Amino acid sequence: MTETVDSIYIRSAVGYFNNLRVPAAVLMSIIMKEMFSLQNTPPACLRKWDAEHGIDRSKRWRILRYSYLWLMVLAFSLETFTIFVATQVLTQLATSQRVVQMDVDTEVVDFESMVDFLKRFYEFEYATCRLHFVTGLLCFTVATALRVRYALRKYR
């Protein structure tokens, strides 16, 4: 049984979108676990120090905590969207019969890579998944940096 150009690229595209969903789901679970960590009261060792230095009523530290929460919610939403779009594309790919059309001379259109195939037939989904995954990862990274800064507030 010989494989058509369609089946080779479809199989590669399925692997690509599956390999994008898994890290997005792992990142989502981390974000869910850590999302509200700065909204809780600080540990007892820092509570007294915060009260003595006015950190508990400081507007800057409150903005930092809310920014952390906002970035985590945004990262969670972006990763959720990545998973939804990737799942939708996987469903399309699983049910597709032929994507590459034959031209007038009955020659099959050949692509240099799977990325060219995705850009031709699934450009919106490909770009959306990449953009949302990377943006969610960046939001998570910035939020983690804010959390580290908040944890090290005692050591200015």
Rosetta blueprint (number, residue, H / E / L):
1 M L
2 T L
3 E L
4 T L
5 V H
6 D H
7 S H
8 I H
9 Y H
10 I H
11 R H
12 S H
13 A H
14 V H
15 G H
16 Y H
17 F H
18 N H
19 N H
20 L H
21 R H
22 V H
23 P H
24 A H
25 A H
26 V H
27 L H
28 M H
29 S H
30 I H
31 I H
32 M H
33 K H
34 E H
35 M L
36 F L
37 S H
38 L H
39 Q H
40 N L
41 T L
42 P L
43 P L
44 A H
45 C H
46 L H
47 R H
48 K H
49 W H
50 D H
51 A H
52 E H
53 H L
54 G L
55 I H
56 D H
57 R H
58 S L
59 K H
60 R H
61 W H
62 R H
63 I H
64 L H
65 R H
66 Y H
67 S H
68 Y H
69 L H
70 W H
71 L H
72 M H
73 V H
74 L H
75 A H
76 F H
77 S H
78 L H
79 E H
80 T H
81 F H
82 T H
83 I H
84 F H
85 V H
86 A H
87 T H
88 Q H
89 V H
90 L H
91 T H
92 Q H
93 L H
94 A H
95 T H
96 S L
97 Q L
98 R L
99 V L
100 V L
101 Q L
102 M E
103 D L
104 V L
105 D L
106 T L
107 E L
108 V E
109 V L
110 D L
111 F L
112 E L
113 S L
114 M H
115 V H
116 D H
117 F H
118 L H
119 K H
120 R H
121 F H
122 Y L
123 E H
124 F H
125 E H
126 Y H
127 A H
128 T H
129 C H
130 R H
131 L H
132 H H
133 F H
134 V H
135 T H
136 G H
137 L H
138 L H
139 C H
140 F H
141 T H
142 V H
143 A H
144 T H
145 A H
146 L H
147 R H
148 V H
149 R H
150 Y H
151 A H
152 L L
153 R L
154 K L
155 Y L
156 R L
